[in-house]
């Protein structure tokens, strides 16, 4: 039965504690430690293989998402062209409604929508200011040693697989 990395690490730490407490001799410690280290290396290598497989699967899904998004956009464009075509032809012949065996098409008047021709010409009354946090400036100030209330820097760690 293969132990988990958690169990191997636990055994590794207990073995070090046993040596420090004088509960085992140096030869037993060395032999057991060598066995544990070999198991840990093998377990980490297997974890690396699983990580690489998951990474490749995620890449495949990312590619498929892009392909499906392109297909969706093409279908939506076809739908919109067909909608405009039917609207144009019904307006040309003056028909407001068509009742078919499965679908009911009708030409309706939409509510008015805003069209901005030139933003530069709009009065200031119609503009709002958007507040946005400058994270780069906050980080730079903290790195320079300036205290910034409400923010701090954290040093993280990650696992790199090569």
C-alpha positions in Angstrom: 0.0 0.0 0.0 1.4 3.4 -1.1 1.5 6.1 1.5 0.3 9.6 0.8 2.7 12.5 0.7 1.1 13.8 3.9 1.8 10.4 5.6 5.4 10.3 4.3 6.1 13.8 5.4 4.6 13.0 8.8 6.9 9.9 9.1 9.9 12.0 8.0 9.3 14.6 10.8 8.6 11.9 13.4 11.8 10.1 12.5 13.8 13.4 13.0 12.1 13.9 16.3 13.0 10.3 17.4 16.6 10.9 16.5 16.7 14.1 18.4 15.1 12.4 21.5 17.6 9.6 21.3 14.9 7.0 20.7 16.7 5.4 17.6 20.4 5.0 16.7 22.1 6.6 13.7 22.2 3.5 11.5 18.4 2.9 11.8 17.8 6.6 11.2 20.0 6.7 8.1 18.4 3.5 6.6 14.8 4.6 7.4 15.5 8.2 6.2 16.9 6.9 2.9 13.8 4.8 2.3 11.4 7.6 3.2 13.3 10.1 0.9 13.1 7.6 -2.0 9.3 7.2 -1.4 8.9 11.0 -1.2 10.8 11.5 -4.4 8.7 8.9 -6.2 5.5 10.4 -4.8 6.5 13.9 -5.9 7.4 12.7 -9.3 4.0 11.1 -9.6 2.4 14.4 -8.5 4.4 16.2 -11.1 3.0 13.8 -13.8 -0.5 14.4 -12.6 0.0 18.2 -12.6 1.3 18.1 -16.1 -1.7 16.0 -17.3 -4.1 18.4 -15.6 -2.3 21.3 -17.2 -2.6 19.7 -20.7 -6.3 18.9 -20.2 -6.9 22.5 -19.1 -5.1 23.7 -22.2 -7.2 21.4 -24.4 -10.4 22.8 -22.8 -9.1 26.4 -23.3 -8.6 25.7 -27.0 -12.0 24.1 -27.2 -13.6 27.1 -25.5 -12.0 29.4 -28.1 -13.2 27.1 -31.0 -16.7 26.9 -29.6 -16.8 30.7 -29.0 -15.9 31.3 -32.7 -18.6 28.9 -33.7 -21.1 30.6 -31.4 -20.3 34.0 -32.9 -20.7 32.6 -36.4 -24.1 31.2 -35.5 -25.2 34.5 -33.8 -24.1 36.4 -36.9 -26.1 34.1 -39.2 -29.1 34.5 -36.9 -28.9 38.2 -37.0 -28.5 38.3 -40.8 -31.6 36.1 -41.2 -33.5 38.3 -38.7 -32.6 41.5 -40.7 -33.4 39.7 -44.0 -36.9 38.7 -42.8 -37.6 42.2 -41.3 -36.5 43.9 -44.5 -38.6 41.7 -46.7 -41.7 41.9 -44.5 -41.4 45.7 -44.4 -41.0 45.8 -48.2 -44.3 44.1 -48.7 -46.1 45.8 -45.8 -46.8 42.7 -43.7 -46.8 43.3 -40.0 -47.4 39.7 -38.9 -47.0 36.2 -40.3 -48.5 33.2 -38.7 -46.9 29.9 -39.7 -47.7 26.4 -38.5 -44.8 26.6 -35.9 -43.8 30.2 -35.5 -45.4 33.7 -35.4 -43.3 36.5 -36.8 -44.2 40.1 -36.2 -42.6 43.5 -37.1 -42.7 45.6 -33.9 -41.6 49.1 -33.1 -38.9 49.2 -30.5 -38.6 51.8 -27.7 -36.2 54.7 -28.6 -32.5 53.9 -28.0 -29.7 56.4 -27.4 -27.3 57.0 -30.2 -24.3 59.1 -29.3 -22.9 60.7 -32.5 -20.0 62.6 -30.9 -19.1 62.2 -27.2 -16.9 65.3 -27.3 -19.9 67.5 -27.9 -21.9 66.3 -24.9 -22.2 68.7 -22.0 -20.4 68.0 -18.7 -23.7 67.4 -16.9 -23.9 64.0 -18.6 -20.5 62.7 -17.6 -19.7 60.8 -14.4 -16.2 60.1 -13.0 -15.2 56.6 -12.3 -13.0 55.9 -9.4 -10.4 53.2 -9.9 -7.7 52.0 -7.5 -4.2 52.4 -8.8 -2.8 49.1 -7.4 0.6 49.6 -8.9 1.0 52.9 -7.1 -0.1 51.3 -3.8 2.3 48.4 -4.2 5.2 50.8 -5.2 4.5 52.9 -2.1 4.5 49.9 0.2 7.7 48.5 -1.4 9.3 51.9 -0.8 8.5 51.6 2.9 5.6 54.0 3.0 2.7 52.9 5.3 -0.6 52.8 3.4 -3.6 52.4 5.6 -5.9 49.6 4.4 -3.2 47.7 2.4 -0.2 45.6 3.0 2.2 43.3 1.0 2.1 39.5 1.3 4.9 37.2 0.2 3.4 34.0 -1.2 5.0 30.8 -2.3 4.1 28.4 -5.1 5.2 25.0 -6.4 7.1 25.1 -9.7 7.2 21.9 -11.7 9.9 21.5 -14.4 
